[in-house]
Amino acid sequence: MCSYLKKNKWSAYTVGILLAILSVCSFYCFNAMLGVSTTFVRIAAGLLSLLAPEYVTQNAYYSQYLDNSYWISWQFALVVGIPIGSYIASRLHGPITSVSVPSLWKNSFGPSKIKRFIGAFLGGVIILFGARLAGGCTSGHAITGGMQLTLASWIFMMAVFATGIPTAFILYSRKRK
């Protein structure tokens, strides 16, 4: 079993089955879907409620996330567990090689670490904003919504591919001289 965990690539079927099991457990144990973007809004609403409780209760967006009176939920544990699981997976794989500027980025945008980090941060901000605008993150829509055959989730995933593929070609097709 341990040798399977150390493989460079897992079978897509195995990962799909494990995701399905995790999703079923999520529904069964927590009566909720897999997804993490709501956690960030709950944490923001919770912290704001400590600093400015009147603002949060009057704000329609934030107040809906505090209706149940708690802001650290099982999804918070999922958000904390993702980097921990990633670290464990990287340790099982073998020695970690750190690359601040991948060659694909370097060929298109140059070797600047700061430019790379700013690009990664801005990309993350845009993705999180889009996730909240769409009413859920990629894991929530693609995995859970896709399994439930939710029309909005299928439209979301089609939009991800319809915009992501051309964007990647535009950003990474140019070569620096």
For each residue, the residues with C-beta under 8 A, 3 or more apart:
1: 4 5
2: 5 6 92
3: 6 7
4: 1 7 10
5: 1 2 89 92
6: 2 3 92 93 94
7: 3 4 10
8: 93
9:
10: 4 7 14 15
11: 14 15
12: 15 16
13: 16 17
14: 10 11 17 18
15: 10 11 12 18 19
16: 12 13 19 20
17: 13 14 20 21
18: 14 15 21 22
19: 15 16 22 23 143
20: 16 17 23 24 147
21: 17 18 24 25
22: 18 19 25 26 34
23: 19 20 26 27 33 34 143 144 147
24: 20 21 27 28
25: 21 22 28 29
26: 22 23 29 30 32 33 34 144
27: 23 24 30 31 32 33
28: 24 25 31
29: 25 26
30: 26 27 74
31: 27 28
32: 26 27 74 75
33: 23 26 27 136 140 144 145
34: 22 23 26 78 139 140 143 144
35: 38 75 136 137 139 140 141 144
36: 39 40 75 78 79 82 137 139 140
37: 40 41 128 131 132 136 137 140
38: 35 41 42 65 75 136 137 140
39: 36 42 43 73 75 76 78 79
40: 36 37 43 44 79 128
41: 37 38 44 45 61 62 65 132
42: 38 39 45 46 65 66 71 72 73 75 76
43: 39 40 46 47 71 72 76
44: 40 41 47 48 62
45: 41 42 48 49 56 62 63 65 66 71
46: 42 43 49 50 66 71 72
47: 43 44 50 51
48: 44 45 51 52 55 56 62
49: 45 46 52 53 56 57 62 66 71
50: 46 47 53
51: 47 48
52: 48 49 55 56
53: 49 50 56 57
54: 57 58
55: 48 52 58 59 62
56: 45 48 49 52 53 59 62 63 66
57: 49 53 54 63
58: 54 55 63
59: 55 56 62 63
60: 63 64
61: 41 64 65
62: 41 44 45 48 49 55 56 59 65 66
63: 45 56 57 58 59 60 66 67
64: 60 61 67
65: 38 41 42 45 61 62 71
66: 42 45 46 49 56 62 63 69 71
67: 63 64
68:
69: 66
70: 73
71: 42 43 45 46 49 65 66
72: 42 43 46 76
73: 39 42 70 76 77
74: 30 32 77 78
75: 32 35 36 38 39 42 78 79
76: 39 42 43 72 73 79 80
77: 73 74 80 81
78: 34 36 39 74 75 81 82
79: 36 39 40 75 76 82
80: 76 77 83 84
81: 77 78 84 85
82: 36 78 79 85 86
83: 80 86 87
84: 80 81 87 88
85: 81 82 88 89
86: 82 83 89 90
87: 83 84 90 91
88: 84 85 91 92
89: 5 85 86 92 93
90: 86 87 93 96
91: 87 88 96
92: 2 5 6 88 89
93: 6 8 89 90
94: 6
95:
96: 90 91
97:
98:
99: 102
100: 113 116
101: 105 106 111 112 113 116
102: 99 105 106
103: 106 107
104: 107 108 172
105: 101 102 108 109 116 119
106: 101 102 103 109 110 111 176
107: 103 104 172 175 176
108: 104 105 171 172 173 174 175 176
109: 105 106 112 115 116 119 176
110: 106 115 176
111: 101 106
112: 101 109 115 116
113: 100 101 116 117
114: 117 118
115: 109 110 112 118 119
116: 100 101 105 109 112 113 119 120
117: 113 114 120 121
118: 114 115 121 122
119: 105 109 115 116 122 123
120: 116 117 123 124
121: 117 118 124 125
122: 118 119 125 126
123: 119 120 126 127
124: 120 121 127 128
125: 121 122 128 129
126: 122 123 129 130
127: 123 124 130 131 138
128: 37 40 124 125 131 132 137
129: 125 126 132 133
130: 126 127 133 134
131: 37 127 128 134 136 137 138 140
132: 37 41 128 129 135
133: 129 130
134: 130 131 141 152 156
135: 132 152
136: 33 35 37 38 131 140 141 145 153 156
137: 35 36 37 38 128 131 140 141
138: 127 131 141 142 160
139: 34 35 36 142 143 144
140: 33 34 35 36 37 38 131 136 137 143 144 145 153
141: 35 134 136 137 138 144 145 146 150 152 153 156 157
142: 138 139 145 146 153 156 157 160
143: 19 23 34 139 140 146 147
144: 23 26 33 34 35 139 140 141 147 148 153
145: 33 136 140 141 142 148 150 152 153 154 156
146: 141 142 143 149 150 153 154 157
147: 20 23 143 144
148: 144 145 153
149: 146 154
150: 141 145 146 153 154
151: 154 155
152: 134 135 141 145 155 156
153: 136 140 141 142 144 145 146 148 150 156 157
154: 145 146 149 150 151 157 158
155: 151 152 158 159
156: 134 136 141 142 145 152 153 159 160
157: 141 142 146 153 154 160 161
158: 154 155 161 162
159: 155 156 162 163
160: 138 142 156 157 163 164
161: 157 158 164 165
162: 158 159 165 166
163: 159 160 166 167
164: 160 161 167 168
165: 161 162 168 169
166: 162 163 169 170
167: 163 164 170 171
168: 164 165 171 172
169: 165 166 172 173
170: 166 167 173
171: 108 167 168 174
172: 104 107 108 168 169
173: 108 169 170
174: 108 171
175: 107 108
176: 106 107 108 109 110
177:
